[in-house]
Amino acid sequence: MDSRVGACWRCGSAGRTKCARCELALYCSSACQERDKFRHEVECTNICTVKHTCSVCRTVAEGTKTCANCEKVWYCNATCQRADWKNHKPTCQETQTKIVNVATKLQRIFGGTQKMCSFPYYWGNSPAQDLIKIDQNEGEYPDKMAVLLAGVGNLRNVMATVAGLKQSFGGSVHFVLNDVDRQVLARNVFFLHFLWKYKGEEKVAKWLTQIWYSVKIGEEETLKVQECLTELLALPDDTNTLCGGRVTMAAAQWAELRKVFELWLSLLTGEKMAQTTPQEQFRRIYEVAKEGLGFYLRSIPPRHRASAEDWFKTGILLPRSDPRRKRAYRDNATLAAWNPAYDEVLGYLPRRLPPIAKQVGKIAAGINDDGMPFCDEWDYLEVKAQSSGDDLLHMYSHYIGDVVNKFACRFNQGSVSCLVILDNCLNLQAHLPVEIQFDRIFTSNISDYINYPVLLEALRPLLREDNNKSVIITEFINWGMCCPEEAKPPQDDLPLVMRLFKQAIEDLRHEPDRPDWVSRQAGMSSGQAGIMAMIPVFLSAGIDSIAEYFDNWGVFNQYLRAALLAHRCPEPSHPVLSTKDVPKMSKVRNFSGMKMRNFLKELNTVCVRRASTHQILWAQTGVGVDITRGC
């Protein structure tokens, strides 16, 4: 759910009519409301103002209360609840047992050391977010805003946020970029220095776009990269400011980033050689994923397939019609990274290496098979709104260049600044100025690796106290792995799954052309042809793609309760968990003096809709908010 105040929840136009049931969803017409009925059902059912039926007397009212232990049944009063306990007890206890079972798994997951064993994420695997959206419905902000990206690394969210600021905004935004991977942070710092060094150059945004996303770049871009690296490495060892004071970091951390810059420059000068070129590694990665790639290409609009296929063959974010394409013959040195299979810091082979890791040598490219400019890093609908056409490479290179240019303007004017911190996100306070407080703290899906109570306890003191819109934003992507049977639609109910998937396809299709997934065969009904047509898309996107249409609200709440239980009862002191220790959902909603923010009531548009992802906004106590559900 991602809606502007006063906008239709379906198409974004001016809204006029409210949903009669929840009185929150707004629509511009009966047609939009009817089209959104299926998608909105899950939201509508779980809004606290909706009338529910008492499980005993069947009274329908707004004041019904859910069973606090399982949240699966509703009662109009305590008398009805007591009367139903004998019948409800087995189901309620079964839910408690499931929470204990999940908590037992989480004890082991969060109790041990988890390592990211992939190549560094130079390209992310989730769309960029505007973390402020100041022109929509987030209220007034101070002239000097501060945003913390804890453990996130990649610059795409920073650039999307700055590009989303209104032209009339005359204040400043200070970003803190934190990651444990020196290679990811080195690339960020290099990009920032690049924009500052070549400010005023007409081509700077185009240069950076290709350096960011292409495995092969032209001689012009390569010379700029070499100049930039040489300048960075000429700075003294005790450097702690860059870009005229716009970028700061500790001198000891600067020394770590220098090692990455030295690697890149040594590849450019020929002092070192990579065993595998970035382009060859890119081809090998997608050769391994050939079957899934085929399904993906068949699932996108036909007019985009040729350009998407071209990207997977070449890794160059330039359309064939662009003359720079023929000049892109130099390996992009800024993609180089130490292969995690050989990284001396790890000292052993991690458990989950990318399939290609053992083939590419010690110096490889930071390319993972779940990250690419389109589909992952940037939102297609936003790209399409700015530059439509058949060629994805043209559309995305144009869109990204525009975002980079908007960011560069404010950065070079001095209204955007960055503090870079190379450390675990739980150690941030040791590196921050005492006086800094944040309007936004974004953790991406770090909560899949660090239990959310630990994150909140560490980050809560950093929220700006005098901004009642300040929030910590957490994401949960892998939570369903701990309760796979509960978190997804029943896979043995094919009619339900295909019905949901068909609806998802219709809702997400924003194209005038009909996908030609399969030719209709003689004797096949339209319904059969429709099912056959959806199979390639379903195999590509998977069952997770219909998560938004499946009511897993209760299951996700159970996961949050299990995670809190695992936090309160760690394995060493609680080898066996008891259902008596299971916290109620009210404890989760008010953990550590915070409140889960109600994205429905307050329409907090930081939330974005992503299949299989739950995103929570945690606000300070006293703001007057209660619960949120992600997308």
For each residue, the residues with C-beta under 8 A, 3 or more apart:
1: 9 43 599 600 607 609 631
2: 605 607 608 609 631
3: 7 9 12 26 603 605
4: 7 12 136 137 603 605
5: 136 137 603
6: 14 15 26
7: 3 4 12 13 14 15 26
8: 11 12 13 14 15 26 27 28 29 32
9: 1 3 15 25 26 27 32 36 40
10: 27 28 32 33 35 36
11: 8 28 32
12: 3 4 7 8
13: 7 8 28 32
14: 6 7 8 28
15: 6 7 8 9 18 26 27 28
16: 26 27 28 29
17: 26 27 28 29 30 33
18: 15 23 24 25 26 27
19: 22 23 24 25 26 27 33 40 44
20: 23
21: 44 50 51
22: 19 25 43 44 47 49 50 600
23: 18 19 20 49
24: 18 19 47 49 600 601
25: 9 18 19 22 33 36 40 43 44
26: 3 6 7 8 9 15 16 17 18 19
27: 8 9 10 15 16 17 18 19 30 32 33 36
28: 8 10 11 13 14 15 16 17 32
29: 8 16 17 32 33
30: 17 27 33 34
31: 34 35
32: 8 9 10 11 13 27 28 29 35 36
33: 10 17 19 25 27 29 30 36 37
34: 30 31 37
35: 10 31 32 507
36: 9 10 25 27 32 33 39 40
37: 33 34 40 41
38: 41 503 507 549
39: 36 42 503 507 548 549
40: 9 19 25 36 37 43 44
41: 37 38 44 45 551
42: 39 45 46 548 549 550 551 553
43: 1 22 25 40 46 47 600 629
44: 19 21 22 25 40 41 47 50
45: 41 42 50 551
46: 42 43 50 551 553 629
47: 22 24 43 44 50 600
48: 626 627
49: 22 23 24 62
50: 21 22 44 45 46 47 62
51: 21 60 61 62 64
52: 60 61 64 66 74
53: 58 59 60 64 74
54: 57 58 59 60 61 64 74 75 76 80
55: 73 74 75 80 84 88
56: 75 76 80 81 83 84
57: 54 76 80
58: 53 54
59: 53 54 64 76
60: 51 52 53 54
61: 51 52 54 64 76
62: 49 50 51
63: 76
64: 51 52 53 54 59 61 74 75 76
65: 74 75 76 81
66: 52 71 72 73 74 75
67: 70 71 72 73 74 75 81 88 92
68: 71 584 585 586
69: 92 95 96 582 584
70: 67 73 91 92 95 96
71: 66 67 68 554 557 585
72: 66 67 91 92 95 554
73: 55 66 67 70 84 88 91
74: 52 53 54 55 64 65 66 67
75: 54 55 56 64 65 66 67 78 80 81 84
76: 54 56 57 59 61 63 64 65 80
77: 80 81
78: 75 81 82
79: 82 83
80: 54 55 56 57 75 76 77 83 84
81: 56 65 67 75 77 78 84 85
82: 78 79 85
83: 56 79 80
84: 55 56 73 75 80 81 87 88
85: 81 82 88 89
86: 89
87: 84
88: 55 67 73 84 85 91 92
89: 85 86 92 93
90: 93 94
91: 70 72 73 88 94 95
92: 67 69 70 72 88 89 95 96
93: 89 90 96 97 579
94: 90 91 97 98
95: 69 70 72 91 92 98 99 558
96: 69 70 92 93 99 100 579 582
97: 93 94 100 101 579
98: 94 95 101 102 483 486 558
99: 95 96 102 103 558 561 562 565 579 582
100: 96 97 103 104 562 565 577 578 579 582
101: 97 98 104 105
102: 98 99 105 106 482 483 558 559 562
103: 99 100 106 107 562 563 565 566 569 577 582
104: 100 101 107 108 566 577
105: 101 102 108 109 482
106: 102 103 109 110 451 482 562 563 566
107: 103 104 110 111 566 569 570 571 574 577
108: 104 105 111 112 571
109: 105 106 112 114 482
110: 106 107 450 451 454 563 566 567
111: 107 108 566 570 571 572
112: 108 109
113:
114: 109 449
115: 346 350
116: 180 181 449
117: 340 350 351 352 353 354
118: 121 340 352 353 354 368
119: 122 337 339 340 354 357 364 365 366 367 368
120: 181 183 184 187 337 366
121: 118 124 125 153 154 181 184 366 368 371
122: 119 154 183 184 187 334 335 337 366 367 371
123: 154 213 366 367 368 371 372 373 376 377
124: 121 128 154 156 371 376 377
125: 121 368 370 371 376
126: 376 377 444 445 475 610 613
127: 376 377 378 379 608 610
128: 124 156 157 159 160 377 378 379 403
129: 157 160 161 442 606 608
130: 133 160 161 163 164 606
131: 147 157 160 161 440 442 473 606
132: 138 141 145 147 161 164 165 173 439 440 606
133: 130 136 137 138 164 605 606
134: 138 141 164 165 166 169
135: 164 165 166
136: 4 5 133 605
137: 4 5 133 603 604 605
138: 132 133 134 141 469 604 605 606
139: 469
140:
141: 132 134 138 145 171 439 467 469
142: 145 171 439 464 467
143: 170 171 172
144: 171 172 173 174
145: 132 141 142 171 172 173 174 439 440
146: 173 174 175 176 436 437 438 439 440 464
147: 131 132 158 161 173 174 175 176 438 439 440 441 442
148: 175 176 178 428 438 440 441 442 459 462
149: 152 153 157 158 175 176 177 178 442 444
150: 178 425 428 441 442 443 446 455 459
151: 178 179 180 424 425 443 444 446 450
152: 149 157 177 178 179 442 443 444 446
153: 121 149 177 178 179 181 184 185 188
154: 121 122 123 124 157 184 188
155: 158 159 177 188 191 192
156: 124 128 159 160 377 378
157: 128 129 131 149 152 154 160 161 442
158: 147 149 155 161 162 175 177 407 418
159: 128 155 156 162 163 403 404 406 407
160: 128 129 130 131 156 157 163 164 403
161: 129 130 131 132 147 157 158 164 165 173 175
162: 158 159 165 173 406 407 410 411 416
163: 130 159 160 402 403 406 407
164: 130 132 133 134 135 160 161
165: 132 134 135 161 162 169 173 410
166: 134 135 169
167:
168:
169: 134 165 166
170: 143 415
171: 141 142 143 144 145 415
172: 143 144 145 414 415 416 417
173: 132 144 145 146 147 161 162 165 410 415 416 417
174: 144 145 146 147 416 417 418 419 436
175: 146 147 148 149 158 161 416 417 418 419
176: 146 147 148 149 418 419 420 421 428 432 436 438
177: 149 152 153 155 158 185 188 418 419 420 421
178: 148 149 150 151 152 153 420 421 422 423 425 428
179: 151 152 153 184 185 422
180: 116 151 422 423 424 425
181: 116 120 121 153 184 185
182: 185 186 253 256 257 259 260 422
183: 120 122 186 187 260 337 338 366
184: 120 121 122 153 154 179 181 187 188 366
185: 153 177 179 181 182 188 189 257 420 422
186: 182 183 189 190 257 260 261
187: 120 122 183 184 190 191 260 334 366
188: 153 154 155 177 184 185 191 192 420
189: 185 186 192 193 232 242 247 249 257 420
190: 186 187 193 194 228 229 232 261 264 334
191: 155 187 188 194 195 208 211 212
192: 155 188 189 195 196 242 243 246 247 411 418
193: 189 190 196 197 228 231 232 242 243 247
194: 190 191 197 198 204 207 208 211 224 225 228
195: 191 192 198 199 204 208 404 407 408 411 412
196: 192 193 199 242 243 244 246 411 412
197: 193 194 227 228 231
198: 194 195 201 204 207 224
199: 195 196 204 408 412
200: 204
201: 198 204 207
202:
203: 206 207
204: 194 195 198 199 200 201 207 208 405 408
205: 208 209 401 402 404 405 408
206: 203 209 210 397 401
207: 194 198 201 203 204 210 211 220 221 224
208: 191 194 195 204 205 211 212 404
209: 205 206 212 213 317 397 400 401 404
210: 206 207 213 214 217 218 221 316 317 318 324 328 397
211: 191 194 207 208 214 217 221 224 225 332 334
212: 191 208 209 400 404
213: 123 209 210 317 373 396 397 400
214: 210 211 217 315 316 317 318 328 332
215: 277 278 279 282 314 315 316 331 332 335 365 367
216: 278 279 314 315 316 328 329 330 331 332
217: 210 211 214 221 222 225 328 330 332
218: 210 221 222 324 327 328 329 330
219: 222 223 327 329 330
220: 207 223 224 327
221: 207 210 211 217 218 224 225 330
222: 217 218 219 225 226 268 330 333
223: 219 220 226 227
224: 194 198 207 211 220 221 227 228
225: 194 211 217 221 222 228 229 264 268 333 334
226: 222 223 229 230 265 268 269
227: 197 223 224 230 231
228: 190 193 194 197 224 225 231 232
229: 190 225 226 232 233 261 264 265 268
230: 226 227 233 234 265
231: 193 197 227 228 234 235
232: 189 190 193 228 229 235 242 258 261
233: 229 230 258 261 262 265
234: 230 231
235: 231 232 239 242 254
236: 239
237: 251 254 255 258
238: 251 254
239: 235 236 242 251 254
240: 248 249 250 251 254
241: 245 247 248
242: 189 192 193 196 232 235 239 246 247 248 249
243: 192 193 196 246 247 411
244: 196 414
245: 241 248 417
246: 192 196 242 243 411 414 416 417 418
247: 189 192 193 241 242 243 417 418 419 420
248: 240 241 242 245 417 418 419 420
249: 189 240 242 253 254 257 419 420 421 422
250: 240 253 254 421 431
251: 237 238 239 240 254 255
252: 255 256
253: 182 249 250 256 257 420 421 422 423
254: 235 237 238 239 240 249 250 251 257 258
255: 237 251 252 258 259
256: 182 252 253 259 260 422
257: 182 185 186 189 249 253 254 260 261 422
258: 232 233 237 254 255 261 262
259: 182 255 256 262 263
260: 182 183 186 187 256 257 263 264
261: 186 190 229 232 233 257 258 264 265
262: 233 258 259 265 266
263: 259 260 266 267 272 336 338 363
264: 190 225 229 260 261 267 268 333 334 336
265: 226 229 230 233 261 262 268 269 333
266: 262 263 269 271 272
267: 263 264 270 271 272 273 274 331 333 336 363
268: 222 225 226 229 264 265 333
269: 226 265 266
270: 267 273
271: 266 267
272: 263 266 267 363
273: 267 270 363
274: 267 277 278 331 336 361 363 364 365
275: 360 361 362 363 364
276: 280 281 284 359 360 361 364 365
277: 215 274 280 281 331
278: 215 216 274 281 282 315 331 332 335 336 365 367
279: 215 216 282 283 314 315 331
280: 276 277 283 284
281: 276 277 278 284 285 356 360 364 365 367
282: 215 278 279 285 286 315 365 367
283: 279 280 286 287 313 315
284: 276 280 281 287 288 356 359 360
285: 281 282 288 289 354 356 367 368 369
286: 282 283 289 290 293 312 369
287: 283 284 290
288: 284 285 355 356 369
289: 285 286 292 293 369
290: 286 287 293 294
291: 294 295
292: 289 295 296 540
293: 286 289 290 296 297 312
294: 290 291 297 298
295: 291 292 298 299 536 537 539 540
296: 292 293 299 300 308 375 540
297: 293 294 300 305 308 309
298: 294 295 305 515 517 536 537 540
299: 295 296 515 517 536 537 540 541
300: 296 297 304 305 308
301: 304 305 511 513 515
302: 305 513 515 516
303: 390 511 513
304: 300 301 307 308 390 391 392
305: 297 298 300 301 302 308 309
306: 309 310 390
307: 304 310 311 319 390 391 392 393 394
308: 296 297 300 304 305 311 312 374 392
309: 297 305 306 312 313
310: 306 307 313 314 320 393
311: 307 308 314 315 316 317 372 373 374 392 393
312: 286 293 308 309 315
313: 283 309 310
314: 215 216 279 310 311
315: 214 215 216 278 279 282 283 311 312 367
316: 210 214 215 216 311 325 328 393
317: 209 210 213 214 311 373 393 396 397 400
318: 210 214 322 324 325 328 393 397
319: 307 322 325 391 393 394 397
320: 310 325
321: 325 391 394
322: 318 319 325 394 397
323: 326 327
324: 210 218 318 327 328
325: 316 318 319 320 321 322 328
326: 323
327: 218 219 220 323 324
328: 210 214 216 217 218 316 318 324 325
329: 216 218 219
330: 216 217 218 219 221 222
331: 215 216 267 274 277 278 279
332: 211 214 215 216 217 278 335 365
333: 222 225 264 265 267 268 336
334: 122 187 190 211 225 264
335: 122 215 278 332 365 366 367
336: 263 264 267 274 278 333 363 364 365 366
337: 119 120 122 183 363 364 365 366
338: 183 263 342 343 362 363 364
339: 119 342 343 357 360 361 362 363 364
340: 117 118 119 343 346 350 353 354 357
341: 349 350 353 357 358
342: 338 339 361 362
343: 338 339 340 346
344: 347
345:
346: 115 340 343 349 350
347: 344
348:
349: 341 346 353
350: 115 117 340 341 346 353
351: 117
352: 117 118
353: 117 118 340 341 349 350 357 358
354: 117 118 119 285 340 357 368 369
355: 288
356: 281 284 285 288 359 360
357: 119 339 340 341 353 354 360 364
358: 341 353
359: 276 284 356
360: 275 276 281 284 339 356 357 364 365
361: 274 275 276 339 342 364
362: 275 338 339 342
363: 263 267 272 273 274 275 336 337 338 339
364: 119 274 275 276 281 336 337 338 339 357 360 361
365: 119 215 274 276 278 281 282 332 335 336 337 360
366: 119 120 121 122 123 183 184 187 335 336 337
367: 119 122 123 215 278 281 282 285 315 335 371
368: 118 119 121 123 125 285 354 371
369: 285 286 288 289 354
370: 125 376
371: 121 122 123 124 125 367 368 376 377
372: 123 311 375 376 377
373: 123 213 311 317 376 377 378 396 400
374: 308 311 377 378 380 383 392 395 396
375: 296 372 380
376: 123 124 125 126 127 370 371 372 373
377: 123 124 126 127 128 156 371 372 373 374
378: 127 128 156 373 374 382 383 396 399 400 403
379: 127 128 382 383
380: 374 375 383 384
381: 384 385 510
382: 378 379 385 386 399
383: 374 378 379 380 386 387 395 396 399
384: 380 381 387 388 395 510
385: 381 382 388
386: 382 383 398 399 402
387: 383 384 394 395 398 399
388: 384 385 395
389: 394 395
390: 303 304 306 307
391: 304 307 319 321 394 395
392: 304 307 308 311 374 395 396
393: 307 310 311 316 317 318 319 396 397
394: 307 319 321 322 387 389 391 397 398
395: 374 383 384 387 388 389 391 392 398 399
396: 213 317 373 374 378 383 392 393 399 400
397: 206 209 210 213 317 318 319 322 393 394 400 401
398: 386 387 394 395 401 402
399: 378 382 383 386 387 395 396 402 403
400: 209 212 213 317 373 378 396 397 403 404
401: 205 206 209 397 398 404 405
402: 163 205 386 398 399 405 406
403: 128 159 160 163 378 399 400 406 407
404: 159 195 205 208 209 212 400 401 407 408
405: 204 205 401 402 408 409
406: 159 162 163 402 403 409 410
407: 158 159 162 163 195 403 404 410 411 416
408: 195 199 204 205 404 405 411 412
409: 405 406 412 413
410: 162 165 173 406 407 413 415 416
411: 162 192 195 196 243 246 407 408 414 415 416
412: 195 196 199 408 409
413: 409 410 416
414: 172 244 246 411 417
415: 170 171 172 173 410 411
416: 162 172 173 174 175 246 407 410 411 413
417: 172 173 174 175 245 246 247 248 414
418: 158 174 175 176 177 192 246 247 248
419: 174 175 176 177 247 248 249 432
420: 176 177 178 185 188 189 247 248 249 253
421: 176 177 178 249 250 253 428 431 432
422: 178 179 180 182 185 249 253 256 257
423: 178 180 253 427 428 430 431
424: 151 180 427
425: 150 151 178 180 428 443 446 450 455 458 459
426: 450 454 455 458
427: 423 424 430 431
428: 148 150 176 178 421 423 425 431 432 458 459 462
429: 432 458 461 462
430: 423 427
431: 250 421 423 427 428
432: 176 419 421 428 429 436 462
433: 436
434:
435:
436: 146 174 176 432 433 462
437: 146 462 463 464 465 470
438: 146 147 148 176 441 462 463 464 470
439: 132 141 142 145 146 147 464 467 469 470
440: 131 132 145 146 147 148 470 471 473 606
441: 147 148 150 438 459 462 463 471 472 473
442: 129 131 147 148 149 150 152 157 473
443: 150 151 152 425 446 447 455 459 472 473 474 475
444: 126 149 151 152 475
445: 126 448 449 475 476 477 478 613
446: 150 151 152 425 443 449 450 455 474
447: 443 450 451 452 455 474 475 476
448: 445 476 477 478 479
449: 114 116 445 446
450: 110 151 425 426 446 447 454 455
451: 106 110 447 454 455 563 566 567
452: 447 455 456 474 476 560 563 616
453: 456 457 563 564 567 568 591 592
454: 110 426 450 451 457 458 567
455: 150 425 426 443 446 447 450 451 452 458 459 472 474
456: 452 453 459 460 472 474 591 592 594 618
457: 453 454 460 592
458: 425 426 428 429 454 455
459: 148 150 425 428 441 443 455 456 462 463 472
460: 456 457 463 472 592 593 594 618 620
461: 429
462: 148 428 429 432 436 437 438 441 459
463: 437 438 441 459 460 467 470 471 472 620
464: 142 146 437 438 439 467 470
465: 437 620
466:
467: 141 142 439 463 464 470
468: 619 620 622 623
469: 138 139 141 439 619 623
470: 437 438 439 440 463 464 467 619 620
471: 440 441 463 597 604 606 617 618 619
472: 441 443 455 456 459 460 463 594 617 618
473: 131 440 441 442 443 606 615 616 617 618
474: 443 446 447 452 455 456 615 616 618
475: 126 443 444 445 447 613 614 615 616 630
476: 445 447 448 452 479 556 559 613 614 615 616 630
477: 445 448 612 613
478: 445 448 481 482
479: 448 476 482 483 487 556 559 614
480: 483 484 487 488 544 552 612
481: 478 484
482: 102 105 106 109 478 479 559 562
483: 98 102 479 480 486 487 555 558 559
484: 480 481 487 488
485: 488
486: 98 483 552 555 558
487: 479 480 483 484 547 552 555 556 559
488: 480 484 485 491 543 544 547 550 552
489: 493 496 497 500 543 546 550
490: 493 496 497
491: 488 497 543
492:
493: 489 490 496 497
494: 497 498
495: 498 499
496: 489 490 493 499 500
497: 489 490 491 493 494 500 501 543 546
498: 494 495 501 502 531 534 538
499: 495 496 502 503
500: 489 496 497 503 504 546 549 550
501: 497 498 504 505 534 537 538 545 546
502: 498 499 505 506 530 534
503: 38 39 499 500 506 507 546 549
504: 500 501 507 508 545 546 548 549 611
505: 501 502 508 509 534 537
506: 502 503 509
507: 35 38 39 503 504
508: 504 505
509: 505 506 515
510: 381 384
511: 301 303 515
512:
513: 301 302 303
514:
515: 298 299 301 302 509 511 533 537
516: 302 519
517: 298 299 532 533 534 535 536 537
518: 529 532 533 535 536
519: 516
520: 524 526 529
521: 524 529
522:
523:
524: 520 521 528 529 532
525: 528 529
526: 520 529 530
527: 530 531
528: 524 525 531 532
529: 518 520 521 524 525 526 532 533
530: 502 526 527 533 534
531: 498 527 528 534 535
532: 517 518 524 528 529 535
533: 515 517 518 529 530 536 537
534: 498 501 502 505 517 530 531 537 538
535: 517 518 531 532 538 539
536: 295 298 299 517 518 533 539 540
537: 295 298 299 501 505 515 517 533 534 540 541
538: 498 501 534 535 541 542 543 545
539: 295 535 536 542
540: 292 295 296 298 299 536 537
541: 299 537 538 544 545 611
542: 538 539 545
543: 488 489 491 497 538 546
544: 480 488 541 547 611 612
545: 501 504 538 541 542 611 612
546: 489 497 500 501 503 504 543 549 550 611
547: 487 488 544 550 552 611 612
548: 39 42 504 609 611 631
549: 38 39 42 500 503 504 546
550: 42 488 489 500 546 547
551: 41 42 45 46 554
552: 480 486 487 488 547 555 556
553: 42 46 556 557 629
554: 71 72 551 557 558
555: 483 486 487 552 558 559
556: 476 479 487 552 553 559 560 614 629 630
557: 71 553 554 560 561 585 588
558: 95 98 99 102 483 486 554 555 561 562
559: 102 476 479 482 483 487 555 556 562 563
560: 452 556 557 563 564 585 588
561: 99 557 558 564 565 582 583 584 585 587 588
562: 99 100 102 103 106 482 558 559 565 566 582
563: 103 106 110 451 452 453 559 560 566 567
564: 453 560 561 567 568 583 587 588 591
565: 99 100 103 561 562 568 569 577 581 582 583
566: 103 104 106 107 110 111 451 562 563 569 570
567: 110 451 453 454 563 564 570
568: 453 564 565 581 583
569: 103 107 565 566 573 574 577 581
570: 107 111 566 567 573 574
571: 107 108 111 574 575
572: 111 575
573: 569 570
574: 107 569 570 571 577 581
575: 571 572
576:
577: 100 103 104 107 565 569 574 581
578: 100 581
579: 93 96 97 99 100 582
580:
581: 565 568 569 574 577 578
582: 69 96 99 100 103 561 562 565 579
583: 561 564 565 568 587 588
584: 68 69 561 587 588
585: 68 71 557 560 561 588 589
586: 68 589 590
587: 561 564 583 584 590 591
588: 557 560 561 564 583 584 585 591 596
589: 585 586 595 596 626 627
590: 586 587 593 594 595 621
591: 453 456 564 587 588 594
592: 453 456 457 460
593: 460 590 620 621
594: 456 460 472 590 591 618 619 620 621
595: 589 590 618 619 620 621 623 625 626
596: 588 589 616 617 618 619 625 626 627 628
597: 471 602 604 616 617 618 619 623 625 627 628
598: 601 602 625 626 627 628
599: 1 602 603 604 607 617 628 629
600: 1 22 24 43 47 603 628 629
601: 24 598 625
602: 597 598 599 625
603: 3 4 5 137 599 600
604: 137 138 471 597 599 607 617 628
605: 2 3 4 133 136 137 138
606: 129 130 131 132 133 138 440 471 473 617
607: 1 2 599 604 615 617 628 630 631
608: 2 127 129 615 631
609: 1 2 548 631
610: 126 127 613 615 630 631
611: 504 541 544 545 546 547 548 631
612: 477 480 544 545 547
613: 126 445 475 476 477 610 630 631
614: 475 476 479 556 629 630 631
615: 473 474 475 476 607 608 610 630 631
616: 452 473 474 475 476 596 597 628 629 630
617: 471 472 473 596 597 599 604 606 607 628
618: 456 460 471 472 473 474 594 595 596 597
619: 468 469 470 471 594 595 596 597 623 625
620: 460 463 465 468 470 593 594 595 623
621: 590 593 594 595
622: 468
623: 468 469 595 597 619 620
624:
625: 595 596 597 598 601 602 619 628
626: 48 589 595 596 598
627: 48 589 596 597 598
628: 596 597 598 599 600 604 607 616 617 625
629: 43 46 553 556 599 600 614 616
630: 475 476 556 607 610 613 614 615 616
631: 1 2 548 607 608 609 610 611 613 614 615
